[in-house]
Amino acid sequence: MKILSFCHNSRASSPLPGFIVFFLICYVHKMESGKFTVIGPRDPVTAVLGQEAVLPCHLSPSMSAANMEVRWFRSQFVSFVHLYRDGKDQYDGQLPEYWRRTELLKAGLTDGNVPLRILNVTLSDEGLYLCFIQDDTFYEQTVLELRVAGLGSAPLISVEGHQDGGIRVVCRSAGWYPKPEVLWKDLNGRHLPSLSETKSPGDNNLFKTETALIVTEHSNQNLSCCIRNTVLNQEKESAVYIADPFFPRVNSWMVALSVILVVLFGFIGLTVYLFKMKGKLTEEVGKQNLEIGIGTLTAGLSGWRRSVAPIEEANVTLDSDTAHPNLFLSEDRKRVRRGDTRQRLPKNPERFDPELCVLGCEGFTSGRHCWEVEVGDGGLWAVGVARESVRRKGEISLSPEGGIWAVRRWWGQFRALTSPVTPLPLSRAPSRIRVCLDCDQGQVTFIDAGDEAPIFTFPPGSIPGERIRPWLGVGWGAQLRLCP
């Protein structure tokens, strides 16, 4: 009554004091009305697919919400996820996808706790939610996030045949969300590089994975495939052991016999050819040709270095414009190694990608040329020659059909990159290889520079008559050096 009388007297004398009193009354009423805030979790709430999720929400300070309106909704206020009003749950207007899947937990309603439970969580439930609470004309709200994660099936490991001198092992799993991490591990828990890996969403938008690995004898025969959900920080793992009898065997006697037969038939064929040439010419010319042919054959069998044509010791350097971005060249372009990071290099059609290869700067179209490559005692590498028009992009065939003639060390196994590959039963690993290119004969020979023992020869006529360049492939743990 005192305030009203004051207001009346103030209006009679001056409008300004009345306005001030009216403003103060309205401000006090607003302060009395703003009597709570709505609080939810700052971090996202994580739920597992197919299970239930509880979204916390409460009033501060603590007070009863039994007679208030509690509305849970997402993008639209009218289309709600769950509505509590007039002391009971209201379902008219509820989003169809939440029908019979929501529940307002009322155990703490008198203390201002209004959490929402969502049953049988699906991928579409992921996202932002608003907790809205109204008491008469005053209301407040808060925003929280629901994150959904799914644990897929246990990894299924299968052995799928022989490849590159080892056994191809594949690990498969499905039903993961979001996209999981996939790791191969050895017996000591160390990570192993995979040969290939794919992760793709299925029809239900859950991810399925497939990763492959090549296992060689006496190397990581005990291994496991581990798939991890990074949101839940949970993983599933399966292990496998591959026994020695499953690995391919190379009979050294059969290899030796095959080499002897090839040399023998080649000798017979060349001898027949020389005698035919002798019959077509005069006796004197034929005799000279026969002597030359026999001398050439004898020189060829005595060794590549004792041939009639002179041998040029080539000073080979590496062409940085063709090197894969993960290959690092020395300043003198004599050394190359594989790095863990990809360099930012100009994109050009001459550069190998994705194969980890590099060409030499020098090219040869005629004559006989020789150079040496120091390969060290370990790592994965390949040494040889390639035609200048060899394919640089996409999948490359490491074979003569693809324009590459080389030998390779792959997970402790040595082989010539023929089609199919030829195992090389060497007694020890060469640390320095001499590459001998005969452009006129169209052949290339590889020699162990340490003891001059022959490694492998691609027969005459294997290499076409176009420009040929040195070629190196660099894998894990390899550092190659071109020697003078």
Protein Blocks (a to p, Z undefined) as FASTA:
>chain_A
ZZmmmmmmmmmmomklmmmmmmmmmmmmmmmmmmcccdddfbdcdddehiacdddddddd
dddfklmccdddfkbmklcfbdceehiacfehpafklgokaccdfklmmnopacdcdehi
afklgccddddddehjbccdddddddddddddddddddebjeehiacdddddehiacddd
dddddfkopacddfbdcddddfkopacddddddddehiakbccdddddfklopacddddd
ddfklpccddfklmmmmmmmmmmmmmmmmmmmmmmmmmmmcfklmmmmmmmmmmmmmmmm
nojklpmbdcddddddddfklpcfkbccdfkopaccddfbdcdddddfkbgcfbdcdddf
bdcfedjddddddebjndjdddddddfkbcfehjddddfknopacdddeehiacdddddd
dddddfbdcfbdcddddfknopacdddfklopafbdcdehkaccbdddddddddehiacd
ddZZ
